[in-house]
Amino acid sequence: MVVGARTAYIAPGSPWENGFVKSLNARLRDELLNGELFYSLREAQIVIESWRRHCNTVRPHGSLG
C-alpha cells in the first residue's frame, strides 16, 4: 500500500529547520561541550558516548513528565 508520504529535505548545516535537532544541539552544548576540554578525539568519543547513554537511560525525558 502506497501512502504518498515523503521524507522532508533539510539542508546540511541547517539545524534550525528541525526543532528536535536544534534542541539536542543546544542541550549537548549546554550540558557537556561548554564544560569540557578534550585532549584527543578518543577522549571526546568516550565522554560524549557516556553522556548520550546517561541521557537515553538514566535521565527522565521532559516529554514523559
OpenMM code with the backbone's topology and positions (N, CA, C; nanometers):
from openmm import Vec3, app, unit

residues = "MET VAL VAL GLY ALA ARG THR ALA TYR ILE ALA PRO GLY SER PRO TRP GLU ASN GLY PHE VAL LYS SER LEU ASN ALA ARG LEU ARG ASP GLU LEU LEU ASN GLY GLU LEU PHE TYR SER LEU ARG GLU ALA GLN ILE VAL ILE GLU SER TRP ARG ARG HIS CYS ASN THR VAL ARG PRO HIS GLY SER LEU GLY".split()
positions = [
    Vec3(0.0844, -0.1175, 0.0000),
    Vec3(0.0000, 0.0000, 0.0000),
    Vec3(0.0893, 0.1243, 0.0000),
    Vec3(0.0711, 0.2097, -0.0937),
    Vec3(0.1496, 0.3320, -0.1058),
    Vec3(0.0667, 0.4481, -0.0521),
    Vec3(0.1246, 0.5214, 0.0420),
    Vec3(0.0532, 0.6311, 0.1062),
    Vec3(0.0868, 0.7646, 0.0422),
    Vec3(0.2035, 0.7761, -0.0140),
    Vec3(0.2459, 0.9015, -0.0746),
    Vec3(0.3264, 0.9890, 0.0201),
    Vec3(0.3659, 0.9345, 0.1337),
    Vec3(0.4477, 1.0109, 0.2278),
    Vec3(0.5904, 1.0189, 0.1758),
    Vec3(0.6529, 1.1342, 0.1981),
    Vec3(0.7908, 1.1526, 0.1544),
    Vec3(0.8722, 1.2107, 0.2688),
    Vec3(1.0006, 1.1894, 0.2651),
    Vec3(1.0913, 1.2454, 0.3636),
    Vec3(1.1135, 1.3925, 0.3334),
    Vec3(1.1053, 1.4765, 0.4379),
    Vec3(1.1306, 1.6192, 0.4206),
    Vec3(1.2808, 1.6415, 0.4052),
    Vec3(1.3184, 1.7294, 0.3153),
    Vec3(1.4588, 1.7596, 0.2942),
    Vec3(1.5002, 1.8731, 0.3873),
    Vec3(1.6058, 1.8496, 0.4646),
    Vec3(1.6638, 1.9527, 0.5496),
    Vec3(1.8059, 1.9755, 0.4999),
    Vec3(1.8330, 2.0957, 0.4606),
    Vec3(1.9643, 2.1293, 0.4052),
    Vec3(2.0738, 2.1053, 0.5079),
    Vec3(2.1880, 2.0495, 0.4665),
    Vec3(2.3007, 2.0307, 0.5589),
    Vec3(2.3407, 2.1636, 0.6219),
    Vec3(2.3701, 2.1599, 0.7504),
    Vec3(2.4103, 2.2814, 0.8203),
    Vec3(2.2941, 2.3720, 0.8531),
    Vec3(2.1716, 2.3169, 0.8532),
    Vec3(2.0521, 2.3968, 0.8813),
    Vec3(1.9702, 2.3352, 0.9948),
    Vec3(2.0259, 2.3230, 1.1153),
    Vec3(1.9520, 2.2586, 1.2238),
    Vec3(1.8273, 2.3353, 1.2640),
    Vec3(1.8180, 2.4648, 1.2304),
    Vec3(1.7007, 2.5440, 1.2656),
    Vec3(1.5765, 2.4971, 1.1909),
    Vec3(1.5943, 2.4138, 1.0890),
    Vec3(1.4802, 2.3605, 1.0156),
    Vec3(1.4204, 2.2391, 1.0866),
    Vec3(1.4859, 2.1900, 1.1896),
    Vec3(1.4379, 2.0737, 1.2619),
    Vec3(1.4475, 2.1028, 1.4117),
    Vec3(1.3332, 2.1226, 1.4757),
    Vec3(1.3302, 2.1595, 1.6168),
    Vec3(1.3939, 2.0566, 1.7080),
    Vec3(1.3805, 1.9268, 1.6738),
    Vec3(1.4391, 1.8229, 1.7580),
    Vec3(1.5913, 1.8304, 1.7557),
    Vec3(1.6486, 1.8518, 1.6392),
    Vec3(1.7943, 1.8607, 1.6273),
    Vec3(1.8445, 1.9865, 1.6973),
    Vec3(1.7719, 2.0957, 1.6812),
    Vec3(1.8117, 2.2207, 1.7455),
    Vec3(1.8120, 2.2044, 1.8971),
    Vec3(1.7098, 2.1389, 1.9504),
    Vec3(1.7018, 2.1154, 2.0942),
    Vec3(1.8160, 2.0262, 2.1426),
    Vec3(1.8432, 1.9193, 2.0681),
    Vec3(1.9528, 1.8299, 2.1045),
    Vec3(2.0865, 1.9026, 2.1014),
    Vec3(2.1105, 1.9796, 1.9968),
    Vec3(2.2371, 2.0531, 1.9863),
    Vec3(2.2545, 2.1511, 2.1017),
    Vec3(2.1478, 2.2208, 2.1393),
    Vec3(2.1553, 2.3173, 2.2492),
    Vec3(2.1833, 2.2469, 2.3808),
    Vec3(2.1152, 2.1357, 2.4049),
    Vec3(2.1344, 2.0606, 2.5299),
    Vec3(2.2756, 2.0023, 2.5366),
    Vec3(2.3228, 1.9471, 2.4260),
    Vec3(2.4581, 1.8908, 2.4202),
    Vec3(2.5620, 1.9980, 2.4517),
    Vec3(2.5459, 2.1144, 2.3918),
    Vec3(2.6408, 2.2231, 2.4149),
    Vec3(2.6346, 2.2717, 2.5591),
    Vec3(2.5123, 2.2957, 2.6114),
    Vec3(2.4969, 2.3485, 2.7468),
    Vec3(2.5440, 2.2506, 2.8540),
    Vec3(2.5080, 2.1239, 2.8389),
    Vec3(2.5350, 2.0267, 2.9436),
    Vec3(2.6722, 1.9614, 2.9340),
    Vec3(2.7328, 1.9632, 2.8176),
    Vec3(2.8576, 1.8881, 2.8020),
    Vec3(2.9703, 1.9697, 2.7391),
    Vec3(2.9508, 2.0160, 2.6191),
    Vec3(3.0623, 2.0726, 2.5435),
    Vec3(3.1186, 2.2015, 2.6018),
    Vec3(3.0334, 2.2872, 2.6587),
    Vec3(3.0829, 2.4129, 2.7152),
    Vec3(3.1678, 2.3913, 2.8403),
    Vec3(3.1548, 2.2741, 2.9042),
    Vec3(3.2275, 2.2492, 3.0273),
    Vec3(3.3434, 2.1524, 3.0144),
    Vec3(3.3739, 2.1099, 2.8945),
    Vec3(3.4800, 2.0103, 2.8740),
    Vec3(3.5883, 2.0646, 2.7814),
    Vec3(3.7072, 2.0158, 2.8034),
    Vec3(3.8194, 2.0430, 2.7143),
    Vec3(3.8764, 1.9070, 2.6768),
    Vec3(3.8641, 1.8689, 2.5524),
    Vec3(3.9077, 1.7377, 2.5074),
    Vec3(4.0503, 1.7463, 2.4535),
    Vec3(4.1332, 1.6497, 2.4944),
    Vec3(4.2724, 1.6479, 2.4513),
    Vec3(4.2962, 1.5509, 2.3362),
    Vec3(4.1946, 1.4679, 2.3056),
    Vec3(4.2075, 1.3765, 2.1924),
    Vec3(4.0681, 1.3428, 2.1406),
    Vec3(4.0632, 1.2968, 2.0187),
    Vec3(3.9370, 1.2548, 1.9591),
    Vec3(3.8796, 1.1371, 2.0365),
    Vec3(3.9642, 1.0448, 2.0783),
    Vec3(3.9181, 0.9270, 2.1526),
    Vec3(3.8554, 0.9667, 2.2855),
    Vec3(3.9164, 1.0624, 2.3553),
    Vec3(3.8599, 1.1105, 2.4814),
    Vec3(3.7220, 1.1721, 2.4579),
    Vec3(3.7080, 1.2523, 2.3528),
    Vec3(3.5792, 1.3131, 2.3195),
    Vec3(3.4753, 1.2056, 2.2903),
    Vec3(3.5119, 1.1025, 2.2146),
    Vec3(3.4182, 0.9957, 2.1828),
    Vec3(3.3689, 0.9252, 2.3085),
    Vec3(3.4582, 0.8977, 2.4022),
    Vec3(3.4216, 0.8274, 2.5255),
    Vec3(3.3296, 0.9135, 2.6123),
    Vec3(3.3651, 1.0392, 2.6313),
    Vec3(3.2863, 1.1281, 2.7166),
    Vec3(3.1486, 1.1536, 2.6555),
    Vec3(3.1431, 1.1784, 2.5261),
    Vec3(3.0153, 1.2053, 2.4594),
    Vec3(2.9270, 1.0807, 2.4598),
    Vec3(2.9846, 0.9637, 2.4394),
    Vec3(2.9063, 0.8399, 2.4442),
    Vec3(2.8511, 0.8166, 2.5844),
    Vec3(2.9281, 0.8457, 2.6867),
    Vec3(2.8808, 0.8327, 2.8241),
    Vec3(2.7631, 0.9269, 2.8494),
    Vec3(2.7734, 1.0512, 2.8019),
    Vec3(2.6659, 1.1489, 2.8162),
    Vec3(2.5406, 1.1013, 2.7427),
    Vec3(2.5583, 1.0487, 2.6223),
    Vec3(2.4459, 1.0003, 2.5425),
    Vec3(2.3731, 0.8867, 2.6128),
    Vec3(2.4496, 0.7918, 2.6669),
    Vec3(2.3882, 0.6788, 2.7381),
    Vec3(2.3128, 0.7257, 2.8609),
    Vec3(2.3717, 0.8208, 2.9335),
    Vec3(2.3048, 0.8758, 3.0511),
    Vec3(2.1720, 0.9411, 3.0117),
    Vec3(2.1741, 1.0200, 2.9072),
    Vec3(2.0528, 1.0892, 2.8622),
    Vec3(1.9445, 0.9920, 2.8165),
    Vec3(1.9842, 0.8836, 2.7531),
    Vec3(1.8867, 0.7901, 2.6978),
    Vec3(1.8380, 0.6852, 2.7964),
    Vec3(1.9076, 0.6662, 2.9099),
    Vec3(1.8681, 0.5597, 3.0000),
    Vec3(1.8407, 0.6051, 3.1422),
    Vec3(1.9126, 0.7030, 3.1925),
    Vec3(1.9012, 0.7407, 3.3330),
    Vec3(1.8122, 0.8630, 3.3518),
    Vec3(1.8419, 0.9682, 3.2796),
    Vec3(1.7704, 1.0948, 3.2963),
    Vec3(1.6298, 1.0857, 3.2398),
    Vec3(1.5287, 1.1273, 3.3160),
    Vec3(1.3923, 1.1253, 3.2622),
    Vec3(1.3762, 1.2295, 3.1519),
    Vec3(1.2994, 1.1970, 3.0533),
    Vec3(1.2749, 1.2875, 2.9411),
    Vec3(1.1599, 1.3809, 2.9742),
    Vec3(1.1707, 1.5052, 2.9310),
    Vec3(1.0677, 1.6045, 2.9566),
    Vec3(0.9320, 1.5656, 2.9001),
    Vec3(0.9328, 1.4971, 2.7867),
    Vec3(0.8056, 1.4602, 2.7232),
    Vec3(0.7328, 1.3527, 2.8036),
    Vec3(0.8032, 1.2838, 2.8941),
    Vec3(0.7403, 1.1815, 2.9760),
    Vec3(0.6912, 1.2364, 3.1098),
    Vec3(0.7159, 1.3632, 3.1327),
    Vec3(0.6716, 1.4248, 3.2585),
    Vec3(0.7765, 1.4096, 3.3613),
] * unit.nanometer
topology = app.Topology()
chain = topology.addChain("A")
for resn in residues:
    res = topology.addResidue(resn, chain)
    for name in ("N", "CA", "C"):
        topology.addAtom(name, app.Element.getBySymbol(name[0]), res)
